[in-house]
Amino acid sequence: MDWAWIGDHLPQLVSRTGQHLYLTAIALVIGFAISFAIGVAVTRWRAIYVPAAVFAGIVFTIPSIALFAALVPITRLSVLTAEVPLVLYTLVILLRNVVAGFDAVPADVREAADAMGFRRTARLVRVELPLAVPLIIAGLRVASVSTIGLVTITAILGQTLGGLGFFIYEGMNRFFATEIYAGAIPTILLALLVDRLFVVIQRLVTPWAQRVRPLEGTAT
């Protein structure tokens, strides 16, 4: 490791880390919004799930480099060129988990909510969504780690993109191990930190799950 090079490039490392998080966040927010909207629609019109899942699955099988390259003639070397594939790749993970989360809500719970006078929207927000949260966040954890990895590949789109992948790409071109590690190690750490962040978020938004476990242990 060339520590002098690391010291000289700290501002760029910080800037690229910020860009990496920025590109990841955009993909996750848009991908989750689309997946959640489709997931909610599926709870009312089940027939739309199969075509949506098939589309997401087909997109997921397309190699990322090929998809990025295919968009260049249309959207040029822009953030949009990077974000369209990143968003599409999140759908296969997030859509399945959102739908699975709602499907996991017991039928008797829905019936009890209906008997208490909850309308469909109120039942969704106050009953079904809280119970679906664990599976939804599990999907966000997987999608976030996957997207952090894919952002590095956007470095093929030019020097203005790629996040930390810029250093990996440049280091490989120059056969400079320090630069490769400067991009790879922070990328791994980002994935671990973001995954842990979603674990904390899940504990905060589902406090009842933490209270149930000690009771289960006492009963046994």
Solvent accessible surface area in square Angstrom, and as a share of the most:
residue,aa,sasa,rsa
1,M,108,0.48
2,D,61,0.31
3,W,179,0.63
4,A,73,0.56
5,W,29,0.10
6,I,28,0.14
7,G,40,0.39
8,D,103,0.53
9,H,48,0.21
10,L,93,0.46
11,P,94,0.59
12,Q,83,0.37
13,L,21,0.10
14,V,107,0.62
15,S,75,0.48
16,R,37,0.14
17,T,38,0.22
18,G,39,0.37
19,Q,43,0.19
20,H,0,0.00
21,L,73,0.36
22,Y,124,0.47
23,L,1,0.00
24,T,5,0.03
25,A,51,0.39
26,I,42,0.21
27,A,0,0.00
28,L,18,0.09
29,V,101,0.58
30,I,75,0.38
31,G,0,0.00
32,F,60,0.25
33,A,57,0.44
34,I,67,0.34
35,S,0,0.00
36,F,54,0.23
37,A,61,0.47
38,I,46,0.23
39,G,0,0.00
40,V,31,0.18
41,A,24,0.18
42,V,3,0.02
43,T,60,0.35
44,R,102,0.37
45,W,153,0.54
46,R,123,0.45
47,A,86,0.66
48,I,67,0.34
49,Y,46,0.17
50,V,97,0.56
51,P,80,0.51
52,A,21,0.17
53,A,17,0.13
54,V,81,0.46
55,F,112,0.46
56,A,2,0.02
57,G,19,0.18
58,I,102,0.52
59,V,11,0.06
60,F,94,0.39
61,T,106,0.61
62,I,61,0.31
63,P,90,0.57
64,S,17,0.11
65,I,99,0.50
66,A,51,0.39
67,L,24,0.12
68,F,0,0.00
69,A,55,0.43
70,A,61,0.47
71,L,27,0.13
72,V,42,0.24
73,P,92,0.58
74,I,134,0.68
75,T,28,0.16
76,R,171,0.63
77,L,107,0.53
78,S,37,0.24
79,V,64,0.37
80,L,103,0.51
81,T,0,0.00
82,A,0,0.00
83,E,10,0.05
84,V,48,0.28
85,P,0,0.00
86,L,0,0.00
87,V,14,0.08
88,L,38,0.19
89,Y,10,0.04
90,T,2,0.01
91,L,14,0.07
92,V,10,0.06
93,I,27,0.14
94,L,1,0.00
95,L,4,0.02
96,R,126,0.46
97,N,33,0.17
98,V,1,0.00
99,V,6,0.03
100,A,43,0.33
101,G,0,0.00
102,F,1,0.01
103,D,72,0.37
104,A,62,0.48
105,V,4,0.02
106,P,67,0.42
107,A,66,0.51
108,D,94,0.48
109,V,46,0.26
110,R,55,0.20
111,E,110,0.49
112,A,53,0.41
113,A,4,0.03
114,D,73,0.38
115,A,90,0.70
116,M,145,0.65
117,G,60,0.58
118,F,44,0.18
119,R,203,0.74
120,R,135,0.49
121,T,80,0.47
122,A,33,0.26
123,R,41,0.15
124,L,24,0.12
125,V,80,0.46
126,R,166,0.61
127,V,26,0.15
128,E,3,0.01
129,L,50,0.25
130,P,39,0.24
131,L,77,0.38
132,A,1,0.00
133,V,25,0.14
134,P,46,0.29
135,L,71,0.35
136,I,9,0.04
137,I,11,0.06
138,A,36,0.28
139,G,0,0.00
140,L,25,0.13
141,R,77,0.28
142,V,86,0.49
143,A,1,0.00
144,S,0,0.00
145,V,61,0.35
146,S,37,0.24
147,T,2,0.01
148,I,0,0.00
149,G,35,0.34
150,L,31,0.15
151,V,0,0.00
152,T,25,0.14
153,I,50,0.26
154,T,0,0.00
155,A,6,0.04
156,I,64,0.33
157,L,5,0.03
158,G,30,0.29
159,Q,124,0.55
160,T,106,0.62
161,L,4,0.02
162,G,0,0.00
163,G,0,0.00
164,L,0,0.00
165,G,1,0.01
166,F,37,0.15
167,F,3,0.01
168,I,38,0.19
169,Y,91,0.35
170,E,39,0.17
171,G,0,0.00
172,M,116,0.52
173,N,88,0.45
174,R,133,0.48
175,F,189,0.79
176,F,47,0.20
177,A,57,0.44
178,T,6,0.03
179,E,6,0.03
180,I,47,0.24
181,Y,104,0.40
182,A,6,0.05
183,G,0,0.00
184,A,28,0.22
185,I,85,0.43
186,P,37,0.23
187,T,14,0.08
188,I,104,0.53
189,L,94,0.47
190,L,18,0.09
191,A,15,0.12
192,L,113,0.56
193,L,120,0.60
194,V,22,0.13
195,D,37,0.19
196,R,128,0.47
197,L,98,0.49
198,F,28,0.12
199,V,21,0.12
200,V,63,0.36
201,I,60,0.31
202,Q,44,0.20
203,R,111,0.41
204,L,133,0.66
205,V,70,0.40
206,T,1,0.00
207,P,55,0.35
208,W,92,0.32
209,A,28,0.22
210,Q,66,0.29
211,R,150,0.55
212,V,67,0.38
213,R,148,0.54
214,P,84,0.53
215,L,125,0.62
216,E,102,0.46
217,G,50,0.48
218,T,114,0.66
219,A,91,0.70
220,T,150,0.87
